[in-house]
Amino acid sequence: MDATATVRAAHEQFVTSSGAPRQVRSLVADSWQRSATSGAPEDGQRLPPLPRPPAELAAYRRAHPLAAVLPLFRELLGTGAADDGHVFAVGDTDGTLLWVEGDSAALGRAERMHFGEGAVWSEAKAGTNAPGTALVLDRAVQIVTGEHYSSAAHAWSCAAAPVREPGTGRVLGVVDLSGGRTIATPPALAAVRAAALAAEAELARALSAPPTLLGPDGRALDEPQGPAVRLSALGRDSALLEIDGQTHRLSPRHSEIVVALALEDRGVHGDRLAVDLSEREIPASTLRAEMTRLRAVLGPALLGSRPYALLRPVRSDFGEVAALLAQGRVGEALARCRGPLLPRSDAPVVVEQRRALEQQLRGAVLGAGDTLLLRRWVESARGADDPLAWLTLARRLPGGSAQRAAAAARARALNPSPAVLPQAARHAAVLQRARS
């Protein structure tokens, strides 16, 4: 029995009995339990609630904060929809789909199961699905075929990520890719993560534009700013934190904590932070002791508690790389990226961010169409064994040249699966950030 059949058999067993879900990921099992408790439909007969009236929906969408980044989502996620046969959707915090766009045939299939603009795809209303479950878990998720709670969606795979408001960290909504086999892949999940990060960077730029201050002569004055807190964690096992001109070299564990807090500027409660730092259970007393030691290093003016949070804005090297990618400044991003984020860390929050940033950088390089960038990538440690990068470089070099032949030979020597390369090439373009 293949994996798809196994999951569907597990679904059938769960919905026809009261036992705990088996042979599925814990993320899916927990979501099925929540879906059953909320009374979400599992047989595909009762579809999610129908859309709002068009006039009401149109007014709501115009006023929604994510309307400002819809063109960015179209560029990042909508470009390849016709080729890959998928749709992308943007929803609000209640799971209401505000925009659903993409391949026309896929849109027709989606609308038949009420996956359309105005429909509610929260986990409570529609059962396990990527946008709804991402909102519940407050992180990016991927739901594949039979992992959906409703059998109406068993032919679909989807990946979704929440989009947060810069500064407050408040969730504004969710961005989703839905379709067939191409969406049941790691690049699809990386694509929605990249799109969410790019949207947050775009919103941050709009918010951070300083007001124009005028002096007595009518000329603009620059508002003075205090010294920044700077975090350097790329290519390092021990992060450097510069505070008011003093540099602190953090221990590996403290490095993971500060990175986790920098990623969640709204603050993190202890139980969530423990999950972010380790797949094994961390006793509350152990975490409190670590935070006490870290507070002795950083001082109470920087490290807050209940929830744990960094109390001053932090500029990080990994945040700067992500921002450069969001602006389409790929060459600068590649130059700034000294290496993977805390490369030896196995903290889940670090692993996820490290993987996402590496995938975004790689996708941006492959999608930029710049031969010099490709050369820099394959000559680096991270790109030396990247068959798609070598193949892309070979295609960019002049026909018949020795360099093209050498690049093509390197791609063949790495022996990629021929079926993987065209699909990966499409997703590489999806991962490219919007240019400013």
SEZATI-832789 format. One line per 8 residues: number of its first residue (from 1); for each residue x, y, z of N, C-alpha, C. Coordinates in steps of 0.2 Angstrom, whole numbers, plus 2048, in hexadecimal, padded with zeros to 3 digits. Example, Ala and Ser with C-alpha at 12.3 -4.5 7.8 and 13.67 -1.06 7.14 Angstrom:
<atoms>
1 = 842/7E4/827/83E/7EA/827/842/7F0/827 | 840/7F5/823/844/7FB/824/840/800/827
</atoms>
This chain:
<atoms>
1 = 804/7FA/800/800/800/800/804/806/800 | 803/80B/7FB/807/811/7FB/805/816/800 | 809/81B/801/808/820/806/801/823/806 | 7FF/825/800/7F8/828/7FF/7F3/823/801 | 7F3/81D/7FF/7EE/818/801/7EE/817/809 | 7F4/817/80B/7F5/816/813/7F1/81C/816 | 7F2/822/814/7EF/828/818/7E7/827/817 | 7E5/826/811/7DE/826/810/7DB/820/814
9 = 7DE/81A/815/7DC/815/819/7DB/817/820 | 7E0/81B/822/7E0/81E/829/7DB/822/82A | 7D9/826/825/7D4/82B/825/7CD/827/826 | 7CC/822/822/7C6/81E/822/7C5/81B/829 | 7CA/819/82C/7CA/815/832/7C8/81A/838 | 7CB/820/837/7CA/825/83C/7C3/828/83C | 7C0/829/836/7B9/82C/836/7B4/827/837 | 7B6/821/837/7B0/81B/838/7B1/818/83F
17 = 7B6/81B/843/7B7/818/84A/7B9/81E/84E | 7B9/81C/854/7BB/821/859/7C3/821/85B | 7C6/81D/858/7CD/81C/85A/7D2/822/858 | 7D8/822/85B/7DD/827/859/7DF/826/852 | 7E1/82B/84E/7E3/82A/848/7EA/827/848 | 7EB/822/843/7F1/81F/842/7F4/81F/83B | 7FB/81E/83B/7FE/81E/835/7FE/825/831 | 7FD/82B/835/7FD/831/832/802/835/836
25 = 804/83B/834/808/840/837/805/842/83D | 808/844/843/805/846/849/801/84D/847 | 804/851/843/801/857/841/7FA/856/83E | 7F9/851/83A/7F3/84F/837/7EE/84C/83C | 7F1/847/840/7ED/844/845/7EA/849/84A | 7EE/84D/84C/7EB/852/851/7E6/857/84D | 7E7/858/847/7E2/85C/843/7DB/858/842 | 7DC/852/841/7D6/84E/840/7D2/84E/846
33 = 7D5/84D/84C/7D2/84D/852/7CE/854/853 | 7D1/859/852/7CE/860/853/7C8/860/84E | 7C9/85E/848/7C4/85E/843/7BE/85A/845 | 7BF/854/848/7B9/850/84A/7B6/854/850 | 7BA/857/854/7B7/85A/85A/7B2/860/858 | 7B5/864/853/7B1/86A/850/7AB/868/84C | 7AA/862/84A/7A5/860/846/7A6/861/83E | 7AC/862/83C/7AE/863/835/7AC/85D/831
41 = 7A9/85E/82B/7A7/858/827/7AD/854/824 | 7AC/84D/825/7B2/849/822/7B0/845/81C | 7AA/845/81A/7A8/841/814/7A7/845/80E | 7A9/84B/80E/7A8/84F/807/7A1/851/805 | 79C/84F/809/795/851/808/794/858/80A | 796/85A/810/795/861/812/79B/865/811 | 79B/869/80C/7A0/86D/80A/7A1/873/80E | 7A7/877/80E/7A8/87D/812/7A2/882/810
49 = 7A1/887/815/79C/88C/814/79D/88F/80D | 797/891/80A/797/895/804/79A/89C/805 | 79C/89F/7FF/79F/8A6/800/79A/8AB/802 | 79D/8B0/805/799/8B6/806/796/8B9/800 | 791/8BE/801/78F/8C1/7FB/795/8C5/7F8 | 795/8C6/7F1/79A/8C9/7ED/79C/8D0/7F0 | 797/8D4/7F1/798/8DB/7F3/79B/8DB/7FA | 799/8D7/7FE/79C/8D7/805/7A3/8D5/805
57 = 7A4/8CF/801/7AB/8CD/800/7B0/8D2/7FD | 7AE/8D5/7F8/7B2/8DA/7F5/7B4/8E0/7F9 | 7AF/8E2/7FD/7B1/8E8/802/7B6/8E5/807 | 7B5/8DF/80A/7B9/8DC/80F/7C0/8DB/80C | 7C1/8D9/806/7C7/8D8/803/7CB/8DF/802 | 7C8/8E4/800/7CB/8EA/7FF/7CE/8ED/805 | 7CB/8EC/80B/7CD/8EE/811/7D2/8EA/815 | 7D3/8E4/812/7D7/8DF/815/7DF/8E0/814
65 = 7E3/8E0/81A/7EA/8E1/819/7EE/8DE/814 | 7EC/8D7/812/7EF/8D3/80D/7EE/8D5/806 | 7E9/8DA/805/7E8/8DC/7FF/7EE/8E0/7FC | 7F2/8E3/800/7F8/8E7/7FE/7FD/8E2/7FB | 7FD/8DC/7FD/802/8D7/7FB/800/8D2/7F6 | 7F9/8D3/7F4/7F7/8CE/7EF/7FB/8CE/7E8 | 7FD/8D4/7E5/801/8D3/7DF/808/8CF/7E1 | 80A/8D0/7E7/810/8CC/7E8/80F/8C4/7E8
73 = 809/8C2/7EB/807/8BB/7EB/806/8B9/7E4 | 803/8BD/7E0/802/8BB/7D9/809/8BA/7D5 | 80E/8BE/7D6/814/8BD/7D3/818/8B7/7D6 | 817/8B6/7DC/81B/8B0/7DF/818/8AA/7DE | 811/8AA/7DF/80E/8A3/7DF/809/8A2/7D9 | 807/8A7/7D5/803/8A7/7D0/806/8A6/7C9 | 80C/8A7/7C8/810/8A7/7C2/810/8A0/7BF | 811/89B/7C3/811/894/7C0/80B/890/7C1
81 = 805/893/7C2/7FF/890/7C3/7FD/88C/7BD | 7FD/890/7B7/7FB/88D/7B1/7FF/886/7AF | 805/887/7B1/80A/881/7AF/809/87B/7B4 | 808/87D/7BA/808/877/7C0/801/875/7C1 | 7FB/879/7BF/7F5/877/7C0/7F3/878/7C8 | 7F5/87D/7CB/7F3/87F/7D2/7F0/885/7D2 | 7ED/887/7D8/7EA/88D/7DA/7EE/890/7E0 | 7EE/896/7E1/7F0/899/7E8/7EA/89D/7EB
89 = 7EA/89D/7F1/7E5/8A0/7F5/7E8/8A4/7FA | 7E4/8AA/7FC/7E6/8AE/802/7E0/8AE/806 | 7E0/8AD/80D/7DB/8AD/811/7DC/8B1/817 | 7D6/8B3/81B/7D7/8B7/821/7D8/8B2/827 | 7D8/8B5/82D/7D9/8B1/833/7D4/8AC/835 | 7CE/8AD/832/7C9/8A9/833/7C8/8A3/82E | 7CD/8A3/829/7CD/89E/824/7C9/89F/81E | 7C6/8A5/81E/7C2/8A7/818/7C7/8A9/812
97 = 7C5/8A6/80D/7CA/8A7/807/7C8/8AD/803 | 7CD/8B2/803/7CB/8B9/800/7CD/8B9/7F9 | 7D2/8B5/7F7/7D4/8B5/7F0/7D6/8AE/7EE | 7D4/8AB/7E9/7D6/8A5/7E6/7D7/8A5/7DF | 7DD/8A4/7DD/7DF/8A5/7D6/7E3/8A0/7D3 | 7E4/89F/7CC/7E9/89A/7CA/7E6/897/7C3 | 7E8/891/7C2/7E6/88D/7BC/7DF/88D/7BC | 7DC/88E/7B6/7D4/88E/7B5/7D1/887/7B7
105 = 7D4/882/7B4/7D1/87B/7B5/7D2/87A/7BD | 7D7/87B/7C0/7D8/87A/7C7/7D3/87E/7CB | 7D2/884/7C9/7CD/889/7CC/7C6/886/7CC | 7C4/883/7C6/7BE/880/7C5/7BD/87A/7CA | 7C2/876/7CB/7C2/870/7CF/7C1/872/7D7 | 7C5/878/7D8/7C5/87A/7DF/7BE/87D/7E1 | 7BB/881/7DC/7B4/883/7DE/7AF/87E/7DF | 7B0/878/7DC/7AB/873/7DD/7AB/870/7E4
113 = 7B1/871/7E7/7B1/86F/7EE/7B1/875/7F3 | 7AE/87B/7F0/7AD/881/7F4/7B4/884/7F6 | 7B9/883/7F3/7C0/886/7F4/7C0/88C/7EF | 7BC/891/7F1/7BC/897/7ED/7BB/89D/7F2 | 7BC/8A3/7EE/7BC/8A9/7F2/7B6/8AA/7F6 | 7B7/8AC/7FD/7B1/8AD/801/7B0/8A7/805 | 7B2/8A1/803/7B0/89B/807/7B5/89A/80D | 7B2/897/812/7B6/896/819/7BA/890/819
121 = 7C0/890/819/7C4/88A/81A/7C8/88A/820 | 7C5/88C/826/7C8/88A/82C/7C8/883/82E | 7CC/881/832/7CD/87A/834/7C6/878/837 | 7C3/87C/83B/7BD/87A/83E/7B7/879/839 | 7B7/87D/834/7B1/87C/82F/7B3/877/82A | 7B9/877/827/7BB/873/822/7BF/86D/823 | 7C1/86C/82A/7C5/866/82C/7CD/868/82A | 7D1/863/82B/7D8/864/829/7D9/866/822
129 = 7DC/86C/821/7DE/86E/81B/7E4/873/81C | 7E8/875/817/7EE/879/819/7ED/880/81B | 7E8/884/818/7E7/88A/81B/7E4/88A/822 | 7DF/886/823/7DC/886/829/7E1/883/82F | 7E4/87E/82D/7E9/87B/832/7EF/880/833 | 7F1/883/82E/7F7/888/82F/7F5/88D/834 | 7EE/890/834/7EC/895/838/7EB/892/83F | 7E9/88C/840/7E9/889/847/7F0/888/84A
137 = 7F5/886/846/7FB/884/849/800/88A/849 | 7FE/890/845/802/896/844/809/894/841 | 809/890/83C/80F/88F/839/80D/88B/832 | 812/88B/82D/811/888/827/810/881/827 | 80B/87E/823/80A/877/823/808/875/81C | 809/86E/81B/807/86B/815/803/865/816 | 7FD/865/813/7F8/860/813/7F8/85C/80D | 7F9/856/80C/7F9/852/806/7F3/84D/806
145 = 7F0/84E/800/7EA/849/7FE/7E6/847/804 | 7E7/840/806/7E2/83D/80B/7E3/840/812 | 7E8/844/813/7E9/847/819/7E3/84C/81B | 7E0/84F/815/7DA/853/817/7D5/84F/81A | 7D2/853/81F/7CC/850/823/7C6/84E/81E | 7C5/853/81A/7BF/852/816/7C1/84E/80F | 7BD/849/80E/7BF/845/808/7BE/849/801 | 7BA/84E/802/7BA/852/7FC/7C0/855/7F9
153 = 7C5/856/7FE/7CC/859/7FC/7D1/853/7FB | 7CF/84D/7FB/7D5/848/7FB/7D8/848/7F4 | 7D6/84B/7EF/7DA/84B/7E9/7DF/851/7E9 | 7DF/855/7EE/7E3/85B/7EE/7E8/85A/7F3 | 7EE/85E/7F2/7F3/860/7F7/7F4/867/7F7 | 7F6/869/7FD/7F6/871/7FE/7FB/872/803 | 7FE/878/803/803/87B/808/801/882/809 | 802/884/80F/800/88B/811/804/88D/817
161 = 804/894/818/808/897/81D/805/89D/81F | 805/89F/826/802/8A5/828/806/8AB/826 | 803/8B1/826/806/8B7/824/805/8BB/82A | 80A/8BE/82D/80A/8C2/833/80B/8CA/832 | 808/8CE/836/809/8D5/836/810/8D7/839 | 814/8DA/835/81A/8DC/838/81A/8E0/83E | 81E/8DF/843/81E/8E3/849/81A/8E0/84E | 814/8DE/84D/810/8DB/852/810/8D3/852
169 = 811/8D1/84C/811/8C9/84B/80A/8C6/84B | 805/8CB/84B/7FE/8C9/84A/7FD/8C5/843 | 7FA/8C0/843/7F8/8BC/83D/7F3/8C0/839 | 7F4/8C2/833/7F0/8C5/82F/7EC/8C1/82A | 7EE/8BB/829/7EB/8B6/825/7EF/8B0/823 | 7EE/8AD/81D/7F2/8A7/81B/7F2/8A7/813 | 7F8/8A5/811/7F9/8A4/80A/7F9/89C/808 | 7F6/89A/803/7F6/893/801/7F7/891/7FA
177 = 7FA/88B/7F9/7FB/888/7F2/7F7/882/7F2 | 7F2/881/7EE/7EF/87B/7ED/7EF/878/7E6 | 7F0/871/7E6/7F0/86E/7DF/7F1/867/7E0 | 7F5/864/7DB/7F6/85D/7DB/7FD/85B/7DD | 800/857/7DA/807/854/7DC/80C/859/7DD | 80C/85E/7D9/812/863/7DA/811/867/7E0 | 80B/867/7E4/80A/86B/7EA/80C/866/7F0 | 80D/85F/7EE/80F/85B/7F4/816/85A/7F4
185 = 81A/85F/7F4/821/85F/7F3/824/864/7F8 | 82A/863/7FA/82D/868/7FF/82E/86F/7FB | 82F/870/7F5/830/877/7F2/829/87B/7F2 | 824/877/7F2/81D/87B/7F3/81C/87E/7FA | 81E/87A/7FF/81E/87C/806/823/882/806 | 829/882/804/82E/887/804/82B/88D/800 | 827/88C/7FB/825/892/7F7/820/896/7FB | 81B/893/7FF/816/897/803/81A/89A/808
193 = 81F/897/80B/823/89A/811/826/8A0/80E | 829/89F/808/82C/8A5/805/827/8AB/803 | 822/8A9/801/81D/8AE/7FF/81A/8B2/805 | 819/8AE/80B/817/8B1/811/81C/8B6/814 | 823/8B4/814/828/8B8/816/829/8BE/811 | 828/8BD/80B/829/8C3/806/823/8C8/808 | 81D/8C5/809/817/8CA/80B/819/8CE/811 | 81B/8CA/816/81D/8CE/81C/822/8D3/81B
201 = 827/8D1/817/82C/8D6/816/82A/8DC/812 | 825/8DB/80D/822/8E1/80A/81E/8E5/80E | 81A/8E2/813/816/8E6/818/81A/8E9/81C | 820/8E6/81E/825/8EA/823/827/8F0/820 | 829/8F0/819/82C/8F5/816/827/8FB/816 | 820/8F9/814/81B/8FE/814/81A/902/81B | 81B/8FE/820/81A/900/827/820/904/82A | 826/902/827/82C/905/82A/82E/90C/826
209 = 82B/90D/821/82C/914/81E/82B/919/823 | 830/91D/825/830/922/82A/82C/928/828 | 828/92B/82C/824/931/82A/829/937/829 | 828/93B/824/82C/941/822/82B/946/828 | 831/948/82B/831/94D/830/834/954/82D | 830/959/82D/832/95F/82A/835/964/82F | 83A/968/82E/83D/96D/832/83A/973/831 | 83D/978/834/83A/97F/833/83A/982/82C
217 = 83F/97F/829/840/982/822/83C/97E/81D | 838/979/81F/834/975/81B/838/96F/818 | 83E/96E/81A/842/968/817/841/962/81C | 842/95C/819/841/956/81D/847/955/821 | 845/953/827/84A/951/82D/84A/94A/82E | 850/947/82F/851/940/830/850/93F/838 | 84B/93A/839/84A/938/840/850/934/843 | 853/936/849/859/932/84B/856/92B/84E
225 = 85B/926/84D/859/920/850/85E/91D/854 | 85C/919/859/861/917/85E/865/911/85B | 86A/90F/85F/86E/909/85C/86A/903/85C | 86B/8FF/857/867/8F9/856/86A/8F3/859 | 866/8EE/85B/868/8E7/85D/869/8E3/857 | 86F/8E0/856/870/8DC/850/872/8D5/852 | 86F/8D0/84E/870/8C9/84F/873/8C6/849 | 879/8C3/84A/87C/8BF/844/87C/8B8/846
233 = 879/8B4/841/878/8AD/843/879/8A8/83D | 87B/8AC/837/87C/8A8/831/883/8A5/830 | 883/89F/82F/88A/89B/82F/88E/89B/836 | 88A/89C/83B/88D/89B/842/889/896/846 | 88D/893/84A/889/88F/84F/888/892/856 | 88C/898/857/88A/89C/85C/889/8A3/85A | 883/8A6/85B/881/8AC/858/885/8B2/85C | 885/8B7/858/888/8BD/85B/882/8C2/85C
241 = 882/8C5/861/87C/8CA/863/880/8D1/865 | 87F/8D6/861/882/8DC/862/87D/8E1/865 | 87E/8E3/86B/879/8E7/86F/87D/8EE/871 | 87B/8F3/86F/87E/8FA/870/885/8FA/870 | 888/8F7/86A/88F/8F7/869/893/8F2/86C | 890/8EE/871/893/8E8/874/891/8E1/870 | 896/8DD/86F/894/8D7/86B/894/8D1/870 | 88F/8CD/870/88F/8C7/875/88F/8C1/870
249 = 893/8BC/872/893/8B6/86E/88F/8B1/872 | 889/8AF/870/884/8AB/873/886/8A3/873 | 884/8A0/878/885/898/878/880/896/872 | 881/88F/870/87D/88D/86B/876/88D/86D | 874/88B/873/86D/88B/875/86A/892/876 | 86E/896/878/86C/89D/879/86B/8A0/872 | 86F/89E/86D/86E/8A0/866/868/89E/863 | 866/898/865/85F/895/862/85A/899/865
257 = 85A/89B/86C/855/89E/86F/854/8A5/86C | 85A/8A9/86B/859/8B0/868/857/8B0/861 | 859/8AB/85D/856/8AA/856/84E/8A9/857 | 84C/8A5/85B/845/8A3/85C/841/8A9/85D | 844/8AD/862/840/8B3/864/841/8B9/85F | 846/8B9/85B/847/8BE/856/841/8BC/850 | 840/8B6/84F/83B/8B4/84A/834/8B5/84C | 833/8B5/853/82C/8B7/856/82C/8BD/85A
265 = 82C/8C3/857/82D/8C9/85A/827/8CB/85F | 822/8C7/85E/81C/8C8/863/81D/8C5/869 | 822/8C1/86A/823/8BD/870/821/8B6/870 | 824/8B1/874/822/8AA/874/821/8A8/87B | 81C/8A4/87C/81B/8A1/883/820/89B/883 | 821/89A/88A/826/895/88B/824/88E/888 | 81E/88C/888/81D/885/885/81E/885/87E | 81C/88A/87A/81E/88B/873/825/88B/872
273 = 829/88F/876/830/890/875/833/889/876 | 831/885/87B/834/87E/87C/833/87A/876 | 82D/87A/872/82C/876/86C/831/879/867 | 832/87F/866/836/882/861/83D/880/862 | 83F/87F/868/846/87E/869/848/876/869 | 843/872/86A/845/86B/86A/83F/866/868 | 840/861/865/83B/85C/863/83A/858/86A | 83F/858/86E/83E/854/875/83B/859/87A
281 = 837/857/87E/834/85B/883/83A/85E/888 | 839/865/888/83E/869/88D/83A/86B/893 | 83C/868/899/839/86A/89F/838/872/8A0 | 833/874/8A3/832/87B/8A4/837/87E/8A8 | 83A/87A/8AD/83F/87D/8B1/845/87E/8AD | 847/879/8A9/84D/87A/8A5/84D/880/8A0 | 847/881/89D/846/887/899/847/88E/89D | 844/88E/8A3/844/894/8A7/84C/895/8A9
289 = 84F/890/8AA/856/891/8AC/85A/894/8A6 | 859/891/8A0/85C/894/89A/85B/89B/899 | 854/89D/89A/852/8A4/899/855/8A8/89F | 856/8A6/8A5/859/8AA/8AA/861/8AB/8A8 | 864/8A6/8A6/86B/8A7/8A4/86C/8AC/89E | 867/8AB/899/867/8B0/893/866/8B7/895 | 861/8B8/89A/85F/8BE/89C/865/8C2/8A0 | 86A/8BD/8A3/870/8C0/8A6/875/8C3/8A1
297 = 874/8C0/89B/879/8C2/896/876/8C8/892 | 86F/8C8/891/86C/8CD/88D/86A/8D3/891 | 868/8D2/897/865/8D7/89B/85D/8D7/89B | 85A/8D9/8A0/853/8D9/8A0/850/8DE/89B | 854/8E3/899/851/8E8/895/850/8E6/88E | 853/8E0/88C/853/8DD/885/84F/8D7/885 | 84F/8D3/88B/84B/8CC/88B/846/8CD/890 | 840/8CC/88D/83A/8CC/891/837/8C5/892
305 = 832/8C5/897/82F/8BE/898/827/8BF/898 | 824/8B9/898/81C/8B9/898/819/8BD/893 | 81A/8BC/88D/81E/8B7/88A/825/8B9/889 | 82A/8B4/887/830/8B6/886/831/8BA/880 | 835/8BF/880/835/8C4/87A/83B/8C8/87A | 83E/8CA/874/843/8CF/874/840/8D6/874 | 842/8DA/878/83E/8E0/87A/840/8E6/875 | 845/8E5/871/848/8EA/86D/848/8E7/866
313 = 847/8EB/860/847/8E9/85A/84E/8E6/858 | 84E/8E0/855/854/8DD/853/855/8DC/84C | 85B/8DE/849/85D/8DD/842/861/8D7/842 | 85F/8D2/83E/862/8CC/83D/865/8CB/836 | 86B/8C7/836/86E/8C6/82F/869/8C2/82B | 865/8BD/82E/861/8B9/82A/85B/8BD/828 | 859/8C1/82C/853/8C6/82A/855/8CA/825 | 85B/8CD/824/85D/8D1/81F/85D/8CD/818
321 = 860/8C7/819/860/8C3/813/859/8C2/810 | 854/8C0/814/84D/8BF/812/84A/8C5/80F | 84C/8CB/812/849/8D2/810/84C/8D3/809 | 853/8D2/808/856/8D3/801/853/8CE/7FC | 851/8C8/7FE/84E/8C4/7F9/847/8C6/7F8 | 843/8C9/7FD/83D/8CB/7FB/83D/8D1/7F7 | 842/8D5/7F7/843/8DB/7F2/846/8D9/7EB | 847/8D2/7EA/84A/8D0/7E4/852/8D2/7E3
329 = 855/8D3/7E9/85C/8D5/7E9/860/8CF/7EA | 860/8CA/7E5/863/8C3/7E7/86A/8C3/7E7 | 86E/8C7/7E3/875/8C7/7E4/877/8CA/7EB | 874/8CF/7ED/876/8D1/7F4/874/8CC/7F9 | 86E/8C9/7F9/86C/8C4/7FD/871/8BE/7FE | 874/8BC/7F8/879/8B6/7F7/87F/8B9/7FB | 881/8BF/7FA/887/8C1/7FC/887/8C2/804 | 881/8C4/807/880/8C5/80E/87F/8BE/812
337 = 87D/8B9/80E/87C/8B2/811/882/8AF/812 | 885/8AF/818/88C/8AC/81A/88B/8A5/81B | 885/8A2/81B/885/89B/81C/87E/899/81F | 87C/893/821/876/891/823/875/894/82A | 86F/895/82C/86D/897/833/86F/892/838 | 873/894/83D/875/890/842/876/888/840 | 87B/887/83B/87B/881/838/87A/87A/83C | 87D/87A/842/87D/874/846/877/874/84A
345 = 872/879/84A/86D/878/84F/867/873/84C | 864/870/850/85F/86B/84F/858/86E/852 | 858/874/854/852/877/857/84D/877/851 | 847/875/852/842/875/84D/841/87C/84A | 840/881/84E/83F/888/84B/845/88A/847 | 84B/888/849/851/88A/845/852/886/83E | 850/87F/83F/851/87B/839/84C/87D/834 | 846/87F/836/840/881/831/843/888/82E
353 = 845/88D/832/847/893/82F/84D/892/82A | 852/88E/82D/858/88D/829/856/88A/822 | 852/885/822/850/882/81C/84C/886/817 | 847/88A/81A/844/88F/816/848/894/813 | 84D/897/817/851/89C/814/856/899/80E | 858/893/810/85D/890/80A/859/88F/804 | 852/88C/805/84E/88B/7FF/84C/891/7FB | 84B/897/7FF/849/89D/7FC/84F/8A0/7F8
361 = 855/8A0/7FB/85B/8A2/7F8/85D/89E/7F2 | 85C/898/7F2/85E/893/7EC/859/895/7E7 | 852/895/7E9/84D/896/7E4/84E/89D/7E0 | 850/8A2/7E4/851/8A9/7E1/857/8A9/7DD | 85C/8A5/7DE/862/8A5/7DA/860/8A1/7D3 | 85D/89C/7D4/85B/898/7CE/856/89C/7CA | 852/8A0/7CD/84D/8A3/7C9/84F/8AA/7C7 | 855/8AC/7C8/857/8B3/7C7/859/8B3/7BF
369 = 85B/8AE/7BC/85D/8AE/7B5/864/8B1/7B5 | 868/8B1/7BA/86F/8B5/7BA/874/8B0/7BA | 878/8B0/7B5/87E/8AB/7B4/883/8AC/7BA | 884/8B2/7BB/889/8B3/7C0/887/8B1/7C7 | 881/8B2/7C9/87E/8AF/7CF/87E/8A8/7CF | 87C/8A5/7CA/87D/89D/7CA/884/89B/7CB | 889/89E/7C8/890/89C/7C9/892/89D/7D0 | 890/8A2/7D3/891/8A3/7DA/88E/89E/7DF
377 = 888/89C/7DD/884/897/7E0/888/890/7E0 | 889/88E/7DA/88C/887/7D9/893/887/7DC | 897/88C/7DC/89D/88D/7DF/89E/88D/7E6 | 898/88E/7E9/897/88E/7F1/896/887/7F3 | 897/886/7FA/896/87F/7FD/88F/87D/7FC | 88A/882/7FD/883/880/7FD/881/87E/7F6 | 884/880/7F0/882/87F/7EA/886/87A/7E6 | 88C/878/7E9/890/874/7E5/88D/86D/7E3
385 = 888/86B/7E7/885/864/7E5/87E/865/7E3 | 87C/86B/7E0/875/86C/7DE/874/86B/7D7 | 872/865/7D5/871/863/7CE/86D/868/7CA | 867/86B/7CD/863/86F/7C9/867/876/7C7 | 86B/878/7CC/86F/87E/7CB/874/87D/7C6 | 877/878/7C6/87C/876/7C0/879/876/7BA | 873/873/7B9/86F/872/7B3/86D/879/7B1 | 86A/87D/7B5/868/884/7B4/86E/888/7B1
393 = 874/887/7B4/879/88B/7B2/87B/889/7AB | 87B/882/7AA/87D/87F/7A3/878/882/79E | 872/883/79F/86D/886/79B/86E/88D/799 | 871/891/79E/872/898/79D/879/899/799 | 87D/895/799/884/896/796/883/895/78E | 888/898/78B/887/898/783/888/890/781 | 884/88F/77C/884/888/779/88A/886/776 | 88D/880/777/893/87E/775/899/880/779
401 = 898/884/77E/89E/886/782/8A0/881/786 | 8A7/881/788/8AA/87C/78C/8A7/87C/793 | 8A5/883/796/8A2/884/79C/89B/881/79D | 898/881/797/891/87E/797/891/877/797 | 896/874/794/897/86D/794/899/86A/79B | 89D/86E/79E/89F/86C/7A5/89A/86C/7AA | 896/872/7A9/890/872/7AE/88B/86D/7AD | 88A/86B/7A7/885/866/7A5/888/85F/7A8
409 = 88E/85E/7A7/891/858/7A9/891/857/7B1 | 891/85D/7B4/891/85D/7BC/88A/85B/7BE | 885/85E/7BA/87E/85C/7BC/87C/855/7BB | 87F/852/7B5/87E/84B/7B4/882/847/7B9 | 888/849/7BB/88B/845/7C0/888/845/7C7 | 884/84A/7C9/880/84A/7CF/87A/845/7CE | 878/843/7C8/873/83E/7C7/86D/840/7CA | 86A/845/7C8/863/847/7CA/85E/842/7C7
417 = 858/842/7CA/852/83E/7C6/850/843/7C1 | 850/840/7BA/84E/845/7B5/847/848/7B6 | 842/844/7B9/83B/846/7BA/83B/84C/7BF | 840/84D/7C3/840/852/7C9/841/859/7C6 | 846/859/7C1/849/85F/7BF/844/864/7BC | 83F/862/7B8/83B/867/7B5/836/86A/7BB | 834/866/7BF/82F/868/7C5/833/86D/7C9 | 839/86B/7CB/83D/86F/7CF/83F/876/7CC
425 = 840/876/7C6/841/87C/7C2/83B/881/7C3 | 835/87E/7C3/82F/883/7C3/82F/885/7CA | 830/881/7CF/830/884/7D6/835/888/7D8 | 83B/888/7D5/840/88D/7D6/83E/894/7D4 | 83A/894/7CF/838/89B/7CD/833/89D/7D2 | 82F/899/7D5/82A/89B/7DA/82D/89E/7E0 | 833/89B/7E2/836/89D/7E8/83A/8A4/7E7 | 83A/8A6/7E1/83E/8AD/7E0/839/8B2/7E3
433 = 83C/8B7/7E7/839/8BC/7EA/837/8C2/7E5 | 832/8C6/7E7/830/8CB/7E3/835/8D1/7E3 | 836/8D4/7DD/83B/8D9/7DD/838/8E0/7DF | 83C/8E4/7E2/83A/8EA/7E4/839/8EF/7DE
</atoms>
